[in-house]
């Protein structure tokens, strides 16, 4: 049985040289990569491996939309934390609310609309009951 989803999952990220652009700040697309990793770890913390969901159940989660705001740039060697929570859950849809923090300072925040898809049919599928139960205690936004 999966463990309950964490209220707000915190995923540490260190900024490496490869993450930065010519100006020495994190390249904008890398914030999205940091969030992708954090969502994967959120699912793992709730007891679900994405590869197992695909191979054993034929289900994948795909990003349908992103609404993001950049407030301040992260820089080389910064120690950051991606905070992740679920703000909405529909039949086949989850909205992950995520923030990238440097200490108490919010650098970036985004809402990711993620849809559960039947991998074989390539169509939306209902989120299984055990995933719903694990996500039931999810917050409205990262704390």
C-alpha positions in Angstrom: 0.0 0.0 0.0 1.4 3.4 -0.9 2.3 5.8 1.8 0.3 9.1 2.1 1.6 11.9 -0.1 3.7 14.4 1.8 1.8 17.7 2.5 4.6 19.7 0.9 7.5 17.8 -0.6 10.9 19.4 -0.5 13.5 18.5 -3.1 17.0 19.9 -2.7 18.8 21.2 -5.9 22.4 22.5 -6.2 23.1 24.8 -9.1 26.0 23.6 -11.3 27.8 25.3 -14.0 25.8 23.4 -16.6 22.6 24.9 -15.3 23.7 28.5 -16.0 23.5 30.7 -19.1 26.1 33.2 -20.5 25.0 35.8 -17.8 25.9 33.3 -15.0 22.3 32.8 -13.8 20.2 29.6 -14.1 18.8 29.3 -17.7 15.1 29.7 -17.6 14.2 26.3 -18.9 16.2 24.6 -16.1 13.7 25.8 -13.5 11.2 23.6 -15.3 13.7 20.7 -15.2 14.1 21.2 -11.5 10.4 21.1 -11.0 10.1 17.9 -13.2 12.6 16.1 -10.9 10.7 17.3 -7.8 7.4 16.0 -9.1 9.0 12.6 -9.8 10.3 12.5 -6.3 7.0 13.6 -4.9 5.4 10.6 -6.5 8.2 8.4 -5.3 7.7 9.6 -1.7 4.0 8.7 -2.1 5.0 5.2 -3.0 4.7 5.4 -6.8 7.5 4.9 -9.4 6.7 6.4 -12.8 8.3 3.5 -14.6 6.2 1.0 -12.7 3.0 3.0 -13.4 3.9 2.8 -17.1 5.0 -0.8 -17.3 2.6 -2.4 -14.9 -0.5 -0.2 -15.3 0.0 1.4 -18.7 -0.3 4.9 -17.2 1.9 8.0 -17.6 1.6 11.6 -16.4 2.1 14.3 -19.1 2.3 18.0 -18.6 -0.6 19.7 -20.4 0.0 23.3 -19.3 2.4 25.5 -17.3 1.8 28.9 -15.7 5.1 30.1 -14.4 6.6 33.3 -12.9 10.2 34.1 -12.5 11.1 36.5 -9.6 14.8 36.4 -9.2 17.7 34.4 -10.8 19.5 31.5 -9.1 23.3 31.5 -9.5 26.1 29.0 -9.6 26.5 26.9 -6.5 23.2 28.1 -4.9 21.6 25.6 -2.7 17.9 25.6 -3.6 14.7 23.7 -2.6 11.8 22.9 -4.8 8.6 22.8 -2.8 5.8 20.7 -4.3 2.1 20.3 -3.5 -1.1 19.4 -5.2 -3.5 22.3 -5.5 -6.3 20.6 -7.6 -7.3 17.0 -8.5 -9.8 16.1 -11.2 -10.8 12.8 -12.8 -7.7 12.6 -14.9 -5.9 15.9 -14.0 -3.6 17.1 -11.2 -2.4 20.6 -10.7 1.0 20.7 -9.0 1.9 24.0 -7.4 5.7 24.4 -7.1 8.1 27.0 -5.8 11.8 27.2 -6.1 13.3 28.6 -2.9 16.7 30.0 -1.9 16.4 30.1 1.9 13.3 32.1 2.6 13.4 33.8 -0.8 11.0 32.6 -3.6 12.8 32.7 -6.9 10.2 31.0 -9.1 6.7 29.5 -8.8 4.6 27.6 -11.3 1.4 25.6 -11.6 1.8 22.5 -13.8 -1.4 20.9 -15.1 -0.6 17.2 -15.4 -2.9 14.7 -17.0 -3.0 10.9 -16.4 -2.8 9.2 -19.8 -3.4 5.6 -20.9 0.0 4.9 -22.5 -1.3 2.4 -25.0 -4.5 4.3 -26.1 -2.8 7.7 -25.9 -5.9 9.1 -24.2 -6.7 10.6 -20.8 -7.4 8.0 -18.1 -8.9 8.3 -14.6 -6.4 8.6 -11.8 -6.4 5.3 -10.0 -8.1 5.1 -6.6 -4.8 4.3 -4.7 -3.1 7.4 -6.2 -6.1 9.5 -5.3 -6.0 8.2 -1.7 -2.3 8.9 -1.4 -2.9 12.5 -2.7 -6.0 13.1 -0.6 -4.1 15.1 2.1 -2.3 17.3 -0.4 -2.2 21.1 0.4 -3.7 23.9 -1.7 -0.2 25.2 -2.3 3.4 24.7 -1.0 3.7 26.0 2.6 
